[in-house]
Amino acid sequence: MARKKAAVDFESSLAELQQLVERLEGGDLSLEDSLTCFEQGIRLTRDCQAALSQAEQKVQILLARGGTLEHVPFDADSQA
């Protein structure tokens, strides 16, 4: 279930980031609103990058094991 939640969070963060970019590109925002959107975009970008990095680590672990699947708990903190 955690895997499904992470995928939904990534997808929703990416969609929200795309909406922010469209708003910023529209050029109709005030400077203050633009800065707020930019800050939110930076947070979303970092969240997406972290999710992608975690997925890459999982793939690397599987490849290192020759593709054999073992039930081993994944701890992102210990893999970094």
N, C-alpha and C positions, 0 to 999 in steps of 0.2 A: 504494500500500500504506500510506503514511503517513496518508492520509485515512481509511482503514478503521480503523487503529489509534487515531486521535484520536476517532473516533465510538465505538469500543468503550470507550475510557477515559472519555469523557463519560458514556456510559450506565452503566457500572459504578460510576463515582463518584456518579452521581445515585441509583442503587439503594442504594449503601452509605449515602448521606446519609439516604435515607428510612428505612432500618433503624435508624440512629442516633436519628432523631427518634422513632420508635416506642418504642425502648428508654427514651429520656428521658421520654416522655409516660407510660410505664408506671409510673413512680414507684418502682420496686423497686431502683434503684441507690443505692449509697452516695454521699456527697458527692464523694469522691475519684473514683469511677468516673464520676459525672455530669460532673465537670470534664474528665476525660480524653475522654469522648465529645464534649463541647462543643468542646474544642480540635480534635479530629479533624474534627468537623463544619465548623468554620470553615475548616480547610485544604481540605476537599472543596468547600465553597462557593466558595472563591477559585479552585480549579481549574476548576470548572464555569463560573464567570463569565468566566474567561480564555478558555475554549473557545468560549463563546457570543460574546464580543467579537471573537474572531478570525473566527468565521463571519460575523458582521455586517459586518466589514471587507471580507471577500471578496464579500459580496452588494453592498455599496456600490461596490466597484470594478467589478463587472459592470454595475451600473446606470449608473455614470458613463460607461461605454463604450457605452451604448445597447444593451446586451444582446449585443454581438458578442463572440464567444469568441476569445481569443488565448492562445497558449501562453506565459505569462509566469510565471516562478517567483515564488511568494509568499513574502515575508519579513516575518513579523509584526513584527519589531523596527523595520524601516524604515517600516512603515505607521502605527505608533502615534504 
